[in-house]
Amino acid sequence: ADAGHKLVVYDANPATTAAVAHSVGAEPASSPADVVRKLGSSAAVISMVPNDKALWAVVKGEDGIFEATAKGSGLLHISCSTVSPFTSRALSDECEAAGVVHVSAPAFARPDGIAKRQAYFPISGGDTVARSASIELIGTTSPETFDFGDDPGAANVVKLSGNYLIASSIQSIAEAMALAEKNGLDRVQVMNMLSSTIFDCLIYKGYGQRVSERDHKPGGFALELGLKDVALVKDTAARSGVPMPVASVLHDRWLAAYAKGRGEVDWSAVALSTSEDSGVDVSAALAKAMRAVEEEKAAEVTGARSRSGCQWIWANASEIAATVPDAT
């Protein structure tokens, strides 16, 4: 909106749709298809959803993008979701057959980072013209974008690679903090020292704080989404013939945490299992995180938060439509 675009917004949660539309001065829509109808099929559509199945539904499902798109309209679909590169390639083929141009641009940022315009976007697919148009739109929310060429799956490989490194860092921090704690050290003090010196970077500072303080309240990226991403890394590696033994360990750690009923807390809560394995009682920290989940669910009813994971922006020159979810 600040860039002078007209906005149309949609979220699977009607309360969130209404709240977001009001807050940014946008027109609400009732479905992805309704967004396209309100703007015209020559618009650009930016979608952000939690998984591959949801992305297919947004594009090809009932009341999806295709339902309202005229053949040969040239609609630009920019997918900011973290999905399999094989999904993006297949979806790109489907879009091409329907006269839609598909570009992948998964976001590196939590919801607060997106709100602060601190997201980074690898971009691929379509052609140079489509990617330039995508960069122009997405660039309003990002300090920098990165063009990885024509392969629509390339940007997704970059995103999965990044999330794999973050997951590895979370697990490594958890183990290091358990080691410090079981030797009588203050785990928070240890992490503060490390993240202000040899590990002075965004990931170690952010997740170092969460893990060392056992602060795992929902923060926009749920543990169940972390499990999904680690599973996508494993699948992509297997289909690409790339051994990734650490990925197998990470998958087991996130799966174990999910099986304990922790899917809705922040994905950094996988670190609680490492403490438990070390004989440390983390019940208070877990209870605090679960209370925060219930508070977030209550906020969802009012539209203050959405847990649907659907975020969109649709643009046509000076017109943009957006749908906003809880995160990815």
C-alpha positions as CSV (number, residue, x, y, z in Angstrom):
1,A,0.0,0.0,0.0
2,D,2.8,2.4,0.8
3,A,4.2,1.8,-2.7
4,G,0.9,3.2,-4.1
5,H,-0.7,-0.1,-5.1
6,K,-4.4,-0.9,-4.6
7,L,-4.7,-3.9,-2.4
8,V,-7.2,-6.8,-2.3
9,V,-6.6,-9.2,0.6
10,Y,-7.8,-12.7,1.4
11,D,-7.1,-15.2,4.2
12,A,-8.7,-18.5,5.0
13,N,-9.8,-16.9,8.3
14,P,-12.5,-14.3,7.5
15,A,-11.8,-12.4,10.7
16,T,-8.1,-12.0,9.6
17,T,-9.2,-11.0,6.1
18,A,-11.4,-8.2,7.6
19,A,-8.7,-7.1,10.1
20,V,-5.9,-6.9,7.5
21,A,-8.1,-5.2,5.0
22,H,-9.0,-2.5,7.5
23,S,-5.4,-2.1,8.7
24,V,-3.9,-1.5,5.3
25,G,-6.8,0.1,3.5
26,A,-7.4,-2.9,1.2
27,E,-10.5,-4.5,-0.3
28,P,-11.3,-7.9,1.2
29,A,-11.9,-11.0,-1.0
30,S,-13.7,-14.2,-0.3
31,S,-11.3,-16.6,-2.1
32,P,-8.2,-16.6,-4.4
33,A,-10.5,-16.6,-7.4
34,D,-12.4,-13.6,-6.0
35,V,-9.1,-11.7,-5.7
36,V,-8.4,-12.3,-9.4
37,R,-11.9,-11.3,-10.3
38,K,-11.7,-8.0,-8.3
39,L,-8.4,-7.0,-10.0
40,G,-8.6,-8.6,-13.4
41,S,-6.7,-11.7,-14.7
42,S,-3.8,-9.5,-15.9
43,A,-2.8,-8.9,-12.3
44,A,0.1,-10.4,-10.4
45,V,-0.7,-12.7,-7.5
46,I,1.7,-13.3,-4.6
47,S,0.8,-16.3,-2.5
48,M,2.2,-17.6,0.8
49,V,0.9,-20.8,2.2
50,P,2.2,-23.5,4.6
51,N,2.7,-26.5,2.4
52,D,2.6,-28.0,-1.1
53,K,-1.0,-29.3,-0.8
54,A,-2.2,-25.8,0.1
55,L,-0.3,-24.3,-2.8
56,W,-1.9,-26.6,-5.3
57,A,-5.4,-25.8,-3.8
58,V,-4.8,-22.1,-4.1
59,V,-3.9,-22.4,-7.7
60,K,-6.0,-25.3,-9.0
61,G,-8.5,-26.0,-6.3
62,E,-12.1,-24.9,-6.0
63,D,-12.3,-21.1,-6.0
64,G,-8.6,-21.1,-6.9
65,I,-6.6,-18.8,-9.2
66,F,-7.2,-20.8,-12.3
67,E,-11.0,-20.7,-11.8
68,A,-11.0,-16.9,-12.4
69,T,-8.1,-16.6,-14.9
70,A,-8.8,-16.2,-18.6
71,K,-6.7,-18.2,-21.0
72,G,-3.7,-16.3,-22.2
73,S,-4.2,-13.5,-19.8
74,G,-0.6,-13.4,-18.7
75,L,-1.4,-13.5,-15.0
76,L,1.8,-13.5,-12.9
77,H,1.8,-15.9,-9.9
78,I,4.6,-15.3,-7.4
79,S,4.8,-18.1,-4.9
80,C,6.5,-17.1,-1.7
81,S,5.8,-20.5,0.0
82,T,8.4,-23.0,1.2
83,V,7.6,-26.0,-0.9
84,S,9.4,-28.8,-2.8
85,P,11.3,-27.7,-5.9
86,F,9.6,-30.6,-7.7
87,T,6.2,-29.1,-6.8
88,S,7.3,-25.7,-8.2
89,R,8.4,-27.3,-11.4
90,A,5.2,-29.2,-11.8
91,L,3.1,-26.2,-10.9
92,S,5.0,-24.0,-13.4
93,D,4.1,-26.5,-16.2
94,E,0.5,-26.4,-15.2
95,C,0.5,-22.6,-15.0
96,E,2.1,-22.4,-18.5
97,A,-0.6,-24.6,-19.9
98,A,-3.2,-22.3,-18.4
99,G,-1.6,-19.1,-19.6
100,V,-0.3,-18.1,-16.2
101,V,3.4,-17.2,-15.5
102,H,4.8,-18.8,-12.4
103,V,7.7,-17.4,-10.4
104,S,9.1,-18.9,-7.2
105,A,10.2,-16.5,-4.5
106,P,10.2,-18.2,-1.0
107,A,10.7,-15.7,1.8
108,F,13.5,-15.9,4.3
109,A,11.8,-14.1,7.3
110,R,9.5,-14.7,10.2
111,P,6.3,-12.6,10.2
112,D,7.8,-9.8,12.2
113,G,10.7,-9.6,9.7
114,I,8.3,-9.3,6.8
115,A,6.4,-6.6,8.6
116,K,9.7,-4.7,9.1
117,R,10.6,-5.2,5.4
118,Q,13.6,-7.4,6.4
119,A,12.8,-10.4,4.2
120,Y,15.2,-11.9,1.7
121,F,13.9,-13.5,-1.4
122,P,15.7,-16.0,-3.8
123,I,13.7,-15.8,-7.1
124,S,13.6,-18.2,-10.0
125,G,11.3,-19.3,-12.8
126,G,9.4,-17.6,-15.6
127,D,11.6,-15.4,-17.7
128,T,13.7,-12.3,-17.1
129,V,10.7,-10.1,-17.7
130,A,8.6,-12.0,-15.2
131,R,11.4,-12.1,-12.6
132,S,12.0,-8.3,-13.0
133,A,8.3,-7.6,-12.4
134,S,8.4,-9.9,-9.4
135,I,11.5,-8.2,-8.0
136,E,9.9,-4.8,-8.4
137,L,6.9,-5.9,-6.4
138,I,8.7,-8.0,-3.7
139,G,11.4,-5.4,-3.4
140,T,9.1,-3.2,-1.5
141,T,9.3,-5.6,1.4
142,S,13.0,-6.7,1.1
143,P,16.4,-5.1,1.3
144,E,17.7,-7.5,-1.4
145,T,16.5,-10.1,-3.8
146,F,18.5,-12.8,-5.6
147,D,17.9,-14.0,-9.1
148,F,18.6,-17.8,-9.6
149,G,17.5,-18.1,-13.2
150,D,14.8,-19.8,-15.2
151,D,14.3,-23.1,-13.2
152,P,11.2,-22.5,-11.0
153,G,12.6,-25.0,-8.5
154,A,15.9,-23.3,-8.0
155,A,14.7,-20.7,-5.5
156,N,13.0,-23.5,-3.5
157,V,16.3,-25.4,-3.3
158,V,17.9,-22.3,-1.9
159,K,15.2,-21.9,0.7
160,L,15.4,-25.5,1.8
161,S,19.2,-25.2,2.0
162,G,18.8,-22.2,4.2
163,N,16.2,-23.7,6.5
164,Y,18.3,-26.9,6.8
165,L,21.2,-24.8,8.0
166,I,18.9,-23.0,10.5
167,A,17.5,-26.4,11.8
168,S,21.1,-27.6,12.2
169,S,22.0,-24.5,14.2
170,I,19.0,-24.9,16.5
171,Q,19.9,-28.5,17.3
172,S,23.6,-27.7,17.7
173,I,22.8,-24.8,20.0
174,A,20.5,-27.1,22.1
175,E,23.2,-29.6,22.5
176,A,25.8,-27.0,23.4
177,M,23.5,-25.4,26.0
178,A,22.7,-28.8,27.5
179,L,26.4,-29.5,27.8
180,A,27.0,-26.1,29.5
181,E,24.0,-26.5,31.9
182,K,25.0,-30.0,33.0
183,N,28.4,-28.7,33.9
184,G,27.0,-26.1,36.2
185,L,27.2,-23.1,33.9
186,D,24.5,-20.5,33.3
187,R,23.2,-21.5,29.8
188,V,22.0,-17.9,29.0
189,Q,25.3,-16.4,29.9
190,V,27.2,-18.9,27.8
191,M,24.9,-18.2,24.8
192,N,25.2,-14.5,25.3
193,M,29.0,-14.7,25.2
194,L,29.0,-16.9,22.1
195,S,26.4,-14.9,20.1
196,S,28.2,-11.6,20.8
197,T,31.6,-12.9,19.8
198,I,32.4,-15.8,17.4
199,F,28.8,-16.5,16.5
200,D,27.6,-12.8,16.2
201,C,25.0,-13.3,13.5
202,L,21.2,-13.2,13.1
203,I,20.4,-16.9,13.5
204,Y,22.6,-17.5,16.5
205,K,21.4,-14.4,18.2
206,G,17.7,-15.1,17.6
207,Y,17.6,-18.8,18.1
208,G,20.4,-18.7,20.7
209,Q,18.1,-16.5,22.8
210,R,15.1,-18.8,22.3
211,V,17.0,-22.0,23.1
212,S,19.1,-20.8,26.0
213,E,16.1,-19.1,27.7
214,R,13.7,-21.9,26.7
215,D,11.4,-19.2,25.1
216,H,9.4,-21.3,22.7
217,K,6.1,-19.4,22.5
218,P,4.7,-19.2,19.0
219,G,6.6,-16.8,16.9
220,G,5.3,-17.3,13.4
221,F,7.1,-20.6,12.5
222,A,5.5,-23.6,14.2
223,L,7.4,-26.8,15.0
224,E,5.1,-28.7,12.6
225,L,6.2,-26.4,9.8
226,G,9.9,-27.1,10.7
227,L,9.2,-30.8,10.5
228,K,7.6,-30.3,7.1
229,D,10.7,-28.4,5.9
230,V,13.2,-30.9,7.2
231,A,11.1,-33.7,5.5
232,L,11.3,-31.7,2.2
233,V,15.1,-31.5,2.5
234,K,15.3,-35.2,3.0
235,D,13.0,-35.9,0.0
236,T,14.8,-33.5,-2.3
237,A,18.1,-34.9,-1.3
238,A,16.9,-38.5,-2.0
239,R,15.5,-37.6,-5.3
240,S,18.7,-35.7,-6.2
241,G,21.0,-38.5,-5.1
242,V,22.6,-36.5,-2.3
243,P,23.4,-38.2,1.0
244,M,22.6,-35.9,3.9
245,P,23.1,-37.9,7.1
246,V,22.6,-34.9,9.4
247,A,19.2,-34.2,7.8
248,S,18.1,-37.7,8.9
249,V,19.0,-36.9,12.5
250,L,17.2,-33.6,12.3
251,H,14.1,-35.2,10.9
252,D,14.0,-37.7,13.8
253,R,14.5,-34.9,16.3
254,W,11.6,-32.8,14.9
255,L,9.4,-35.9,14.4
256,A,9.9,-36.9,18.1
257,A,9.0,-33.4,19.3
258,Y,5.9,-33.4,17.1
259,A,4.9,-36.8,18.3
260,K,4.9,-35.4,21.9
261,G,2.2,-32.9,20.9
262,R,4.4,-29.9,20.4
263,G,3.6,-29.1,16.8
264,E,2.1,-25.7,17.5
265,V,4.9,-24.1,19.6
266,D,7.8,-22.4,17.9
267,W,10.1,-24.8,16.0
268,S,13.0,-24.0,18.3
269,A,11.1,-26.1,21.0
270,V,12.8,-29.1,19.5
271,A,15.6,-28.0,21.9
272,L,13.4,-29.1,24.9
273,S,13.9,-32.7,23.9
274,T,17.7,-32.3,24.2
275,S,17.3,-31.0,27.7
276,E,14.9,-33.8,28.6
277,D,17.4,-36.3,27.2
278,S,20.0,-34.8,29.6
279,G,17.7,-35.3,32.6
280,V,16.6,-31.7,32.9
281,D,13.0,-30.9,33.9
282,V,11.6,-28.5,31.2
283,S,7.9,-28.9,32.2
284,A,7.6,-25.2,33.3
285,A,9.0,-23.9,30.0
286,L,6.8,-26.3,28.0
287,A,3.7,-25.3,29.9
288,K,4.4,-21.6,29.3
289,A,4.8,-22.2,25.6
290,M,1.5,-24.2,25.4
291,R,-0.3,-21.4,27.2
292,A,1.0,-19.0,24.6
293,V,-0.4,-21.3,21.9
294,E,-3.9,-21.1,23.5
295,E,-3.6,-17.3,23.8
296,E,-2.8,-17.2,20.1
297,K,-5.8,-19.3,19.2
298,A,-8.0,-16.9,21.1
299,A,-6.5,-14.0,19.2
300,E,-7.3,-15.8,16.0
301,V,-11.0,-15.5,16.7
302,T,-10.8,-11.8,16.6
303,G,-8.6,-11.7,13.4
304,A,-5.6,-10.4,15.4
305,R,-3.7,-13.5,14.2
306,S,-4.2,-16.1,11.5
307,R,-3.1,-19.7,11.8
308,S,-4.1,-20.6,8.3
309,G,-0.7,-19.9,6.8
310,C,-2.2,-18.1,3.7
311,Q,-0.6,-14.8,2.7
312,W,-1.2,-13.2,-0.7
313,I,-0.5,-10.1,-2.6
314,W,-1.9,-9.5,-6.1
315,A,-0.9,-6.7,-8.3
316,N,-1.8,-5.1,-11.6
317,A,0.4,-2.2,-12.4
318,S,-0.9,0.1,-9.7
319,E,-3.2,-2.6,-8.3
320,I,-2.1,-5.3,-5.8
321,A,-4.1,-7.9,-3.9
322,A,-2.8,-9.5,-0.8
323,T,-3.8,-12.3,1.5
324,V,-2.1,-12.5,4.9
325,P,-1.6,-15.6,7.1
326,D,0.3,-16.4,10.2
327,A,3.7,-17.1,8.8
328,T,6.2,-19.2,7.1
